[in-house]
Amino acid sequence: MKKQSNIVKIFCTTCAITFLGNAMINSIFILMMSKVKGYSIHQMAMVTSLTPILVIPAAFVWGKLIDRYKKLILWAEVIVISQGILTLTLAFVEDFRWFFAINLIRIMLTQPIGSVHDEYIMDLSKTYQVPFGRMRLFGTIGFGLSGVASPFIVRHFGIKAAILTGVVIVILNVLMYSRLPNKVSEDDAVKEFPKTSKLNLDLFKNIPYLKFILVSSLLFGTLTSASGFSTQIILMELHCPNEIIAAMPILMVIFEALLLGIVHKFRVARKPYMLFLLALIFISLRWIILAHASSYLVVVITTLVHGIICGITLGAQTRIVGDLVQPKDRSSALLIQGTISFTLAPGIINLFTSSLMPKLGISVFGYTYFILSVVGVIILLPDILGKKVSVPSTL
């Protein structure tokens, strides 16, 4: 039992460090492109919109590889090393074409990290009966700590120094991953892997799964677009200090950290689709406020809603996908859902909003997000009213 407990503790610590390093890189990535590289809004929009669309085919390759070779920790090590080396290269590349190409490779190689972590947490949860949200909380803590470390480093040493610090943290964390087993239990291993492409095709015949991808894309697509692109653009347009922009991660996760560890205790946790409906309704209010914001303080305050939404839905999305697909397809299902919801959808949204911003101003972000959230409510509401859907709240 002590050995089992150590595995959970080591993974939670590793997860926190990974999220800390990645967040220090990603939370000020727009700042680096704007303030250090001097790229235009159009060029930044290309990086945040075209890149996610171009890397989509890699998700299918990653899904097959991870499903065939269930070595989740090995893949995590490959991913974080790629993140560190390629981000280090980007810090010293000035030409936009080279920057775009190298960043494209970086995103392609690092896109499965969230799905790999979530699947490993699912295995730990089932094997050792530890609630999903309690372990996922450590990633949130790491993400939030970047909101403390980044502003300090940006203020005293500059934006590039903060990026490089994140790189060092990510690379050194490979030492923590090396202490973890690739498989939590032998029962989770996939002994046979189909030699055809039928596995992924079967997922696209699963109508409930596809419908959930659409709903999660409308929710997480807008959230990710806001946290990774538009919020920083809006804050810069409203003359927000760089230190506050760098501190955004801690504001985004305050409520997420509070909710992830306890949400499984609520009765509504047994109805994950209801959680998504409530999240879509609640986030719509944030988007209306964002559309009318004329002060960066208002934008900063509304960012607190991000943590509430993630706190009640991150565990729910993983449980829903795990319930809708067969265990042998789980890695592909989680990766495809995560890639579409957190990568493709934000990319399309960023491409659309950045093209309209010169004509309609920064309010276009809030209005676009609001419309998409309402569409999500319309899609999900009939199912909620027509039937009760629940899964065990302990996963």
C-alpha positions as CSV (number, residue, x, y, z in Angstrom):
1,M,0.0,0.0,0.0
2,K,2.9,2.3,0.7
3,K,4.3,1.7,-2.8
4,Q,0.9,2.5,-4.3
5,S,0.6,5.7,-2.2
6,N,4.1,6.8,-3.4
7,I,3.1,6.4,-7.0
8,V,0.1,8.8,-6.6
9,K,2.3,11.3,-4.7
10,I,5.1,11.3,-7.2
11,F,2.7,11.7,-10.1
12,C,0.8,14.5,-8.4
13,T,4.1,16.4,-7.8
14,T,5.3,15.7,-11.4
15,C,2.0,16.9,-12.8
16,A,2.3,20.1,-10.7
17,I,5.8,20.8,-12.0
18,T,4.9,20.1,-15.6
19,F,1.9,22.5,-15.5
20,L,4.1,25.1,-13.8
21,G,6.7,25.0,-16.5
22,N,4.3,24.8,-19.4
23,A,2.2,27.6,-18.0
24,M,5.2,29.9,-17.6
25,I,5.9,29.3,-21.3
26,N,2.3,29.5,-22.6
27,S,0.9,32.3,-20.4
28,I,3.4,34.9,-21.7
29,F,3.8,33.4,-25.2
30,I,1.7,36.3,-26.7
31,L,3.8,38.8,-24.7
32,M,7.0,37.3,-26.1
33,M,5.7,37.5,-29.7
34,S,4.5,41.1,-29.2
35,K,7.0,42.8,-26.9
36,V,10.2,40.8,-27.6
37,K,9.8,39.7,-31.2
38,G,7.7,42.7,-32.4
39,Y,5.3,40.6,-34.4
40,S,2.0,42.1,-35.5
41,I,-1.5,41.1,-34.3
42,H,-1.9,39.4,-37.7
43,Q,1.2,37.4,-37.3
44,M,0.3,36.4,-33.7
45,A,-3.1,35.4,-35.0
46,M,-1.5,33.1,-37.6
47,V,0.5,31.4,-34.8
48,T,-2.5,30.9,-32.6
49,S,-5.1,30.0,-35.3
50,L,-3.4,28.3,-38.3
51,T,-1.0,26.2,-36.2
52,P,-3.8,24.3,-34.3
53,I,-5.5,23.5,-37.6
54,L,-2.4,22.3,-39.3
55,V,-1.4,19.9,-36.5
56,I,-4.7,18.0,-36.4
57,P,-3.5,15.0,-38.5
58,A,-0.8,14.4,-35.8
59,A,-3.5,13.6,-33.3
60,F,-4.5,10.5,-35.1
61,V,-0.9,9.3,-35.3
62,W,-0.4,10.1,-31.6
63,G,-3.6,8.3,-30.7
64,K,-2.6,5.1,-32.5
65,L,0.9,5.2,-31.0
66,I,-0.3,5.6,-27.5
67,D,-3.0,3.0,-27.9
68,R,-0.6,0.5,-29.3
69,Y,2.2,1.1,-26.9
70,K,0.6,1.9,-23.5
71,K,3.8,3.5,-22.2
72,L,2.2,6.7,-20.9
73,I,5.2,8.0,-18.9
74,L,7.6,7.4,-21.8
75,W,5.4,9.4,-24.1
76,A,5.2,12.1,-21.4
77,E,9.0,12.3,-21.2
78,V,9.3,12.6,-25.0
79,I,6.7,15.4,-25.0
80,V,8.2,17.5,-22.2
81,I,11.7,17.2,-23.7
82,S,10.3,18.3,-27.1
83,Q,8.6,21.3,-25.3
84,G,11.8,22.4,-23.6
85,I,14.2,22.1,-26.6
86,L,11.8,23.7,-29.2
87,T,10.7,26.5,-26.9
88,L,14.4,27.2,-26.1
89,T,15.0,27.5,-29.9
90,L,12.0,29.8,-30.3
91,A,13.4,32.2,-27.7
92,F,16.3,33.0,-29.9
93,V,14.6,32.9,-33.4
94,E,13.6,36.3,-34.8
95,D,12.5,35.6,-38.4
96,F,8.8,35.0,-38.3
97,R,8.8,32.2,-40.9
98,W,11.3,30.1,-38.9
99,F,9.4,31.0,-35.7
100,F,6.1,29.8,-37.2
101,A,7.6,26.5,-38.6
102,I,9.4,25.6,-35.3
103,N,6.4,26.4,-33.3
104,L,4.3,24.2,-35.6
105,I,6.6,21.3,-34.9
106,R,6.5,22.1,-31.1
107,I,2.7,22.0,-31.0
108,M,2.6,18.8,-33.1
109,L,4.9,17.0,-30.7
110,T,3.4,18.3,-27.4
111,Q,-0.3,18.2,-28.1
112,P,-1.0,14.8,-26.3
113,I,0.4,15.8,-22.9
114,G,-3.1,16.7,-21.5
115,S,-4.6,13.4,-22.7
116,V,-1.7,11.4,-21.5
117,H,-2.0,12.9,-18.0
118,D,-5.7,12.4,-17.9
119,E,-5.5,8.8,-18.9
120,Y,-2.8,8.1,-16.3
121,I,-5.0,9.8,-13.6
122,M,-8.0,7.7,-14.7
123,D,-5.8,4.5,-14.2
124,L,-4.6,5.8,-10.8
125,S,-8.2,6.6,-9.8
126,K,-9.5,3.2,-10.7
127,T,-6.6,1.3,-9.2
128,Y,-6.2,3.2,-5.9
129,Q,-9.7,4.7,-5.5
130,V,-8.4,8.2,-5.4
131,P,-10.9,10.8,-6.9
132,F,-9.9,12.2,-10.3
133,G,-10.3,15.8,-9.3
134,R,-8.1,15.4,-6.2
135,M,-5.1,14.4,-8.4
136,R,-5.9,16.8,-11.2
137,L,-5.9,19.6,-8.6
138,F,-2.1,19.4,-8.5
139,G,-1.8,20.4,-12.2
140,T,-4.1,23.3,-11.4
141,I,-1.8,24.3,-8.5
142,G,1.2,24.2,-10.7
143,F,-0.6,26.3,-13.3
144,G,-1.5,28.8,-10.7
145,L,2.0,29.1,-9.3
146,S,3.2,30.3,-12.7
147,G,1.0,33.3,-12.1
148,V,3.2,34.2,-9.1
149,A,6.6,33.3,-10.6
150,S,6.1,34.8,-14.0
151,P,5.2,38.3,-13.0
152,F,8.2,38.4,-10.6
153,I,10.6,37.2,-13.3
154,V,9.1,39.5,-16.0
155,R,9.4,42.5,-13.7
156,H,13.0,42.0,-12.6
157,F,14.6,40.0,-15.4
158,G,12.3,40.4,-18.5
159,I,9.9,38.3,-20.6
160,K,12.6,36.1,-22.2
161,A,14.0,35.2,-18.8
162,A,10.5,34.0,-17.7
163,I,10.2,31.8,-20.8
164,L,13.7,30.3,-20.3
165,T,12.9,29.6,-16.6
166,G,9.8,27.6,-17.8
167,V,12.0,25.7,-20.2
168,V,14.5,24.7,-17.5
169,I,11.6,23.5,-15.2
170,V,10.1,21.4,-18.0
171,I,13.3,19.7,-18.9
172,L,14.4,19.0,-15.4
173,N,11.0,17.5,-14.6
174,V,12.0,14.5,-16.8
175,L,13.8,13.2,-13.6
176,M,10.5,13.0,-11.8
177,Y,8.8,11.2,-14.7
178,S,11.6,8.6,-14.6
179,R,10.4,7.5,-11.1
180,L,7.0,6.5,-12.4
181,P,5.9,3.2,-13.9
182,N,4.5,3.3,-17.5
183,K,1.5,1.1,-16.4
184,V,-0.4,1.6,-13.2
185,S,-1.6,-2.0,-13.5
186,E,-1.2,-4.8,-16.0
187,D,-5.0,-4.9,-16.4
188,D,-4.9,-1.6,-18.2
189,A,-2.4,-2.8,-20.9
190,V,-3.7,-3.4,-24.4
191,K,-2.4,-6.8,-25.4
192,E,-3.5,-6.7,-29.1
193,F,-3.7,-3.7,-31.4
194,P,-5.6,-3.8,-34.7
195,K,-3.4,-3.6,-37.7
196,T,-5.9,-1.6,-39.6
197,S,-7.3,1.9,-39.3
198,K,-10.7,0.6,-38.0
199,L,-10.0,1.8,-34.4
200,N,-10.2,5.5,-35.2
201,L,-13.0,5.0,-37.8
202,D,-15.1,3.3,-35.2
203,L,-14.8,6.4,-33.0
204,F,-16.3,8.5,-35.7
205,K,-19.3,6.2,-36.0
206,N,-20.0,6.7,-32.3
207,I,-22.7,9.4,-32.4
208,P,-22.9,10.2,-28.7
209,Y,-19.1,10.6,-28.6
210,L,-19.2,12.9,-31.6
211,K,-22.0,15.0,-30.1
212,F,-20.0,15.4,-26.9
213,I,-17.0,16.5,-28.9
214,L,-19.1,19.3,-30.4
215,V,-20.4,20.4,-27.0
216,S,-17.0,20.3,-25.4
217,S,-15.5,22.2,-28.3
218,L,-18.0,25.0,-27.9
219,L,-17.2,25.3,-24.2
220,F,-13.5,24.6,-24.1
221,G,-12.8,26.1,-27.5
222,T,-14.0,29.5,-26.3
223,L,-12.3,29.2,-22.9
224,T,-9.0,28.2,-24.5
225,S,-9.3,31.0,-27.1
226,A,-9.9,33.5,-24.4
227,S,-7.1,32.3,-22.1
228,G,-4.5,31.7,-24.8
229,F,-5.1,34.6,-27.2
230,S,-7.9,37.1,-26.9
231,T,-7.6,38.0,-23.2
232,Q,-4.0,39.0,-23.7
233,I,-4.8,40.9,-26.8
234,I,-7.6,42.8,-25.1
235,L,-5.4,43.5,-22.1
236,M,-2.7,44.9,-24.3
237,E,-5.2,47.0,-26.2
238,L,-6.5,48.4,-22.8
239,H,-2.9,49.2,-21.8
240,C,-2.7,46.6,-19.0
241,P,0.8,46.3,-17.3
242,N,2.9,43.3,-18.5
243,E,3.1,42.0,-14.9
244,I,-0.6,41.7,-14.6
245,I,-0.8,39.9,-17.9
246,A,1.8,37.5,-16.7
247,A,-0.1,36.9,-13.4
248,M,-3.3,35.8,-15.2
249,P,-2.8,32.1,-14.6
250,I,-3.2,32.4,-10.8
251,L,-6.5,34.3,-11.4
252,M,-7.8,31.6,-13.7
253,V,-7.2,28.8,-11.3
254,I,-8.2,30.2,-7.9
255,F,-11.7,28.6,-8.0
256,E,-10.5,25.7,-10.1
257,A,-8.2,24.7,-7.2
258,L,-11.0,25.0,-4.7
259,L,-13.5,23.0,-6.7
260,L,-11.4,20.1,-8.2
261,G,-10.8,18.5,-4.9
262,I,-14.4,18.6,-3.7
263,V,-16.7,18.5,-6.8
264,H,-16.9,14.7,-6.7
265,K,-18.7,15.0,-3.4
266,F,-21.7,16.9,-4.9
267,R,-24.7,15.0,-6.1
268,V,-24.6,16.9,-9.4
269,A,-21.2,15.3,-10.1
270,R,-23.1,12.1,-11.0
271,K,-24.7,14.1,-13.8
272,P,-21.7,15.3,-15.9
273,Y,-23.9,16.5,-18.8
274,M,-25.7,18.7,-16.3
275,L,-22.4,20.2,-15.2
276,F,-21.6,21.1,-18.9
277,L,-25.0,22.7,-19.3
278,L,-24.6,24.8,-16.2
279,A,-21.1,25.7,-17.3
280,L,-22.3,26.9,-20.7
281,I,-25.0,29.1,-19.2
282,F,-22.6,30.6,-16.6
283,I,-19.8,31.3,-19.0
284,S,-22.2,33.1,-21.3
285,L,-22.5,35.8,-18.7
286,R,-18.8,36.3,-18.7
287,W,-18.7,36.7,-22.5
288,I,-21.4,39.4,-22.4
289,I,-19.4,41.3,-19.8
290,L,-16.2,40.8,-21.8
291,A,-17.8,42.2,-25.0
292,H,-18.7,45.5,-23.1
293,A,-15.5,45.8,-21.1
294,S,-13.7,49.2,-21.4
295,S,-11.3,48.7,-18.5
296,Y,-8.6,46.1,-18.1
297,L,-9.6,45.6,-14.5
298,V,-13.0,44.3,-15.6
299,V,-11.4,41.8,-17.9
300,V,-9.1,40.7,-15.2
301,I,-11.9,40.1,-12.7
302,T,-14.0,38.2,-15.2
303,T,-11.1,35.8,-15.6
304,L,-12.0,34.3,-12.2
305,V,-14.9,32.6,-13.9
306,H,-12.4,30.5,-15.9
307,G,-11.5,28.5,-12.8
308,I,-15.1,27.8,-11.8
309,I,-15.9,26.4,-15.2
310,C,-12.8,24.2,-15.4
311,G,-13.2,23.1,-11.8
312,I,-16.6,21.6,-12.4
313,T,-16.0,20.2,-16.0
314,L,-12.4,18.9,-16.3
315,G,-13.1,15.7,-14.4
316,A,-16.6,15.4,-16.0
317,Q,-15.3,15.5,-19.6
318,T,-12.8,12.6,-18.9
319,R,-15.6,10.5,-17.2
320,I,-17.9,11.1,-20.1
321,V,-15.4,10.0,-22.7
322,G,-14.4,7.0,-20.7
323,D,-18.1,6.0,-20.4
324,L,-18.8,6.5,-24.1
325,V,-15.9,4.4,-25.7
326,Q,-14.4,1.0,-25.2
327,P,-11.2,0.8,-23.0
328,K,-9.1,-0.2,-26.0
329,D,-10.0,3.0,-27.8
330,R,-9.6,5.3,-24.8
331,S,-6.3,6.9,-25.6
332,S,-7.4,7.8,-29.1
333,A,-10.8,9.0,-27.9
334,L,-9.3,11.3,-25.2
335,L,-6.7,12.6,-27.6
336,I,-9.1,13.3,-30.4
337,Q,-11.6,15.0,-28.1
338,G,-8.9,17.0,-26.4
339,T,-7.3,18.0,-29.7
340,I,-10.5,19.1,-31.3
341,S,-11.8,20.9,-28.2
342,F,-8.6,22.5,-26.9
343,T,-6.6,22.9,-30.2
344,L,-8.7,22.9,-33.4
345,A,-11.8,24.8,-32.0
346,P,-9.7,27.6,-30.5
347,G,-7.7,27.9,-33.7
348,I,-10.8,28.3,-35.8
349,I,-12.2,30.8,-33.3
350,N,-9.0,32.8,-33.2
351,L,-8.8,32.9,-37.0
352,F,-12.4,34.2,-37.2
353,T,-12.2,36.8,-34.5
354,S,-8.7,38.1,-35.4
355,S,-10.0,38.7,-39.0
356,L,-12.9,40.7,-37.7
357,M,-11.1,42.6,-35.0
358,P,-9.8,45.4,-37.2
359,K,-13.3,46.3,-38.3
360,L,-15.4,45.5,-35.1
361,G,-12.8,46.1,-32.4
362,I,-12.1,43.9,-29.3
363,S,-15.8,43.4,-28.5
364,V,-15.9,40.8,-31.3
365,F,-14.3,38.3,-29.0
366,G,-17.0,38.5,-26.3
367,Y,-19.9,38.4,-28.8
368,T,-18.4,35.5,-30.7
369,Y,-17.9,33.4,-27.5
370,F,-21.4,34.3,-26.3
371,I,-23.0,33.0,-29.5
372,L,-21.1,29.8,-29.5
373,S,-22.0,29.2,-25.9
374,V,-25.7,29.6,-26.6
375,V,-25.4,27.1,-29.4
376,G,-23.9,24.7,-26.9
377,V,-26.8,25.2,-24.6
378,I,-29.3,24.6,-27.4
379,I,-27.6,21.3,-28.4
380,L,-27.3,20.0,-24.8
381,L,-30.6,21.1,-23.3
382,P,-33.0,18.6,-25.1
383,D,-30.9,15.7,-23.9
384,I,-30.9,17.0,-20.3
385,L,-34.6,17.5,-20.3
386,G,-35.3,14.2,-22.0
387,K,-33.3,11.8,-20.0
388,K,-31.1,11.5,-16.9
389,V,-27.4,10.6,-17.6
390,S,-25.0,9.7,-14.8
391,V,-21.7,8.0,-14.2
392,P,-19.9,7.0,-11.0
393,S,-18.6,10.2,-9.3
394,T,-15.6,8.4,-7.9
395,L,-13.7,8.3,-11.2
